[in-house]
């Protein structure tokens, strides 16, 4: 069998495909063709030596916002994906029934794989908040029809349950979201934040297999680090998703939850137009924070690959033969590295995951430069200066000639040979 690509000699961390150790990975026709201790390099059209590096399935980020230009929070995933290893981006509620058509068109233009959790509010996240204040937008029949018509794209329902989002409607948007999820046979993800509604009441409605994102949020937990309602929900099978974001991760809350055995089932970034510039930055940085808290590397990788893929029934997240050839190559750089949560609490990581290459369908993602932040995104002076410095460095890098005279050849000889 002739392979299109072979990654050789890397330390593979593929919990879903039961490959953890030194393996070669072969790709053919955009799919994983072989994972073995050694593949014959002469059978591959392209061989990439990844000795000393970590090879994982392409990362699956269960909570992102990737409808750039479609609302307050959206970003373009392509300029981030190529340097982070995230090949599957799950958009958590940017689009509702009214806006899913535009979202679908944007997703189709992306180089990465995109799935959606449909917002129970038909207007989606056009604004910063408040989408469920008008219950007319939380149309159950419309949401069911939308999911039914877009099964491949829409993998679940998203409801944000906090004071600003629902106003005086209390639990009703969540109840409607659960009705839609039950009728269409998909899970529901609920965002928890400022109360009311009370956290106890929100979690009591969730079914086994539903997700609570921002599970380690100090804003939602209040003064209780391991809220009793969270403990009870975890024990009955509600899934915990990290959802770091701009306010969804507090180290002291997560420390207490880990001590209580409440390990997040999935590790997601909640990467959006505000968290992209910090405190999240990207999913590998989020995973590095989990390493700083003592989570073993295989567990961290599993919770950002196979576990979220299984939750939504996605075909990615594994290097099993026949799976899509989405791969990420990392260096595990030695530290120490300071990391920070959403509330300026700091920890030190001994190791940091640094992406070296990202493949989607067996093809290396090319470099893409990001657009500047939208005008409505609040930035600190330090963030603005860093963005300015980065742009200046890129300008300098691209402005200077790529090579000198010795790096060139005469492409059209002046005196061609006879």
Secondary structure, DSSP 8 states (H G I E B T S, - for coil): --BSEEEEEEEEEETTTTEEEEEEEEEETTEEEEEES---GGGBSSEEE-TTSEEEE-EEEEEE---TTSSSS---SHHHHTTT-EEEEEEESS--TTTHHHHHHHHHHSSSEEEEEEESSTTTTSSSS-TTSSGGG--HHHHHHHHHHTTTTEEEEEEEESHHHHGGGTTHHHHHHHHHHHHHT-EEEEEE-SSSS-HHHHHHT--TT-EEESTB-HHHHTT-TT-HHHHHHHHTT-EEE---TTTSB-HHHHHHHHHTT---SB----B-TTGGGTT---HHHHHHHHHHTT--HHHHHHTTTHHHHHHHT-S-S---TTSB--EEEEEEEEEEEEEE-TTS-EEEEEEEEEEEEEEETTEE----------TTS---HHHHHHHHHHHHHHHHHHHS-SS-GGG---SS-TT---
